[in-house]
Amino acid sequence: MGRDPRVVAELGRPETAAETAARKAESSRVYRSSQTTRNLIAALLVTLGIVLIIVLGVPRGEPAATEDVDVAAAAMEISDGYDRAIIVPDVPDEWRVNAADVMSDTVPAWTIVLAPGDGSYIRLAQAFDADETWAAQVLRGAAPVDTVTIEGITWDVYEIADPESAGNVAYALGTQAGGDHVLIYGSASPETTAAVAASVADEIDDLTKETS
């Protein structure tokens, strides 16, 4: 004896054949959709796992520490090689020295690149057998706007209106030291630049006396 059709509560009557087919089709669609979502999540997790394994498996060493520059040793070597006195500034221990060597474009210049630690930089350059025309070349044609006396040494003051056009140089001090020209320049403040100038005043005075 056949079973009576099942009454569907929502309908209050048995489903028709068409309604049964539609319900089963919708159930199949929902099931397939859930399986697709599960498969996507599983694939994503597998991918992330592979990436993590690759990242962890790649050998990584610590970045090589930048060696401290021995300014005194470099200055002695340059002094012997060029047979002349070399200026060495006395700066705070916390300042970093990024370079100390002779850099040459048109004129050889003993150059020390300093990083005060405030995000700025400052260079002290002693150009051999040069004068203020060399400073103008370095500063992209800038001319002095004033003078200032620091520890008995008179310096030309350069204030760069457009630092970007001058290699990120905003302020500079320049003076003649016997046959050499000394330029202190960079993005550091006038106060910081003046402090470096003060630290080499005696050496500049000695160079001036040697050639007078």
C-alpha positions in Angstrom: 0.0 0.0 0.0 1.5 3.3 -1.1 2.4 6.1 1.4 0.5 9.3 1.3 2.4 12.3 0.0 4.3 14.2 2.8 2.5 17.4 3.9 4.9 20.3 3.9 4.3 22.5 6.9 5.0 25.7 5.0 2.5 24.9 2.3 -0.1 23.1 4.4 -0.3 20.4 1.8 1.8 17.9 -0.1 4.4 19.2 -2.5 3.7 18.9 -6.2 6.2 17.2 -8.3 7.4 20.5 -9.7 7.8 21.9 -6.1 9.8 18.9 -5.1 12.1 19.2 -8.0 12.6 22.9 -7.4 13.4 22.3 -3.7 15.9 19.6 -4.5 17.5 21.8 -7.1 17.9 24.7 -4.6 19.3 22.3 -2.0 21.9 21.1 -4.6 22.8 24.7 -5.5 23.3 25.7 -1.9 25.4 22.6 -1.2 27.6 23.2 -4.3 28.0 26.9 -3.3 29.1 25.9 0.2 31.5 23.4 -1.2 33.0 26.0 -3.5 33.5 28.4 -0.6 35.1 25.7 1.5 37.4 24.8 -1.4 38.4 28.4 -1.8 39.2 28.8 1.9 41.2 25.6 1.8 43.1 26.7 -1.2 43.9 30.0 0.4 45.1 28.4 3.6 47.4 26.1 1.6 48.8 29.0 -0.4 49.5 31.0 2.8 51.1 27.9 4.3 53.4 27.6 1.3 54.3 31.3 1.4 55.1 31.0 5.2 57.3 28.0 4.6 59.2 29.8 1.9 59.7 32.9 4.0 60.9 30.9 7.0 63.1 28.8 4.9 65.0 31.5 3.2 68.3 32.2 5.1 68.6 35.7 6.2 71.7 37.2 7.9 71.9 40.3 9.9 72.7 43.4 7.8 76.4 44.2 7.9 77.2 46.9 10.4 78.7 50.0 8.8 82.3 50.3 10.0 83.2 53.5 11.9 85.5 55.7 9.9 88.8 56.4 11.6 89.1 60.1 10.8 92.5 60.6 12.5 94.1 57.7 10.6 92.6 58.8 7.3 93.8 62.4 7.9 97.3 61.2 8.6 97.4 59.2 5.4 96.2 62.1 3.4 98.6 64.5 5.1 101.6 62.3 4.2 100.4 61.7 0.7 99.7 65.4 -0.1 102.5 66.7 2.1 100.2 69.3 3.9 98.4 69.8 7.2 94.9 68.4 7.2 92.0 69.8 9.2 90.1 67.5 11.5 87.0 68.8 13.4 86.4 67.9 17.0 82.7 66.9 17.1 80.5 65.1 19.7 81.1 61.4 20.1 77.4 60.7 19.2 77.9 62.1 15.8 78.5 59.6 13.0 81.3 60.0 10.4 80.0 58.6 7.1 83.1 59.4 5.1 86.6 60.9 5.3 88.7 61.0 2.2 89.9 63.2 -0.6 87.1 63.8 -3.1 87.9 65.4 -6.4 85.8 67.1 -9.0 87.9 69.9 -10.3 90.0 70.4 -7.1 91.1 67.7 -4.7 89.4 68.3 -1.3 89.8 66.5 2.0 86.2 65.9 2.9 84.5 64.6 6.0 80.8 63.8 5.9 79.2 64.0 9.3 75.7 63.0 10.6 74.7 64.9 13.7 71.9 62.4 14.4 69.0 64.8 13.8 68.4 63.7 10.3 70.7 66.4 8.8 74.2 66.1 7.4 77.2 68.4 7.2 80.4 68.3 5.2 83.7 69.9 6.1 85.9 70.2 2.9 89.4 71.5 2.7 90.1 72.2 -0.9 93.8 72.1 -1.8 95.2 75.3 -3.4 91.7 76.8 -3.9 89.8 79.9 -3.1 86.2 81.2 -2.9 85.6 80.4 -6.6 85.8 76.7 -5.8 83.2 77.2 -3.0 80.9 78.9 -5.5 81.2 75.9 -7.8 80.4 73.5 -5.0 77.4 75.6 -4.0 76.0 75.8 -7.6 76.8 79.4 -8.0 75.7 80.7 -4.6 77.3 83.9 -3.4 78.0 84.9 0.2 75.2 87.0 1.9 77.1 88.0 5.0 80.2 87.3 7.1 80.5 86.0 10.6 83.5 85.7 13.0 83.8 82.5 14.9 86.6 82.0 17.4 88.6 84.7 15.6 88.1 83.3 12.1 86.0 85.3 9.6 83.7 83.2 7.5 81.6 83.9 4.5 78.0 83.0 5.1 75.9 81.3 2.4 72.2 80.9 2.8 70.7 78.7 0.0 67.2 79.8 -1.0 66.5 76.6 -2.9 68.4 73.7 -1.2 67.1 71.1 -3.7 68.9 72.9 -6.5 72.1 72.9 -4.6 72.3 69.3 -3.6 70.2 69.6 -0.4 72.6 72.3 0.9 70.8 74.9 3.0 73.6 76.7 4.7 77.4 77.0 4.4 80.4 78.8 5.9 83.6 79.3 3.9 87.0 80.8 4.7 90.5 80.9 3.3 93.1 78.9 5.3 96.4 79.8 3.8 96.5 78.4 0.3 93.5 76.2 0.9 89.8 77.0 1.1 87.6 75.5 3.8 83.9 75.0 3.3 81.5 73.7 5.9 78.1 73.0 4.3 75.0 70.8 4.3 71.5 70.6 5.6 72.5 71.2 9.2 71.4 74.3 11.1 73.5 77.5 11.3 74.2 76.7 14.9 75.5 73.2 14.2 77.6 74.5 11.3 79.0 77.2 13.5 80.0 74.6 16.1 82.0 72.7 13.5 83.6 75.9 12.4 84.6 76.7 16.0 86.2 73.3 16.4 88.7 73.9 13.6 89.5 77.6 14.3 92.9 76.8 15.7 93.9 74.6 12.8 92.7 77.2 10.3 94.7 79.8 12.1 97.8 77.6 12.0 97.4 77.0 8.2 97.0 80.8 7.7 100.2 81.5 9.7 102.2 78.8 7.8 101.7 80.6 4.4 101.8 84.2 5.6 
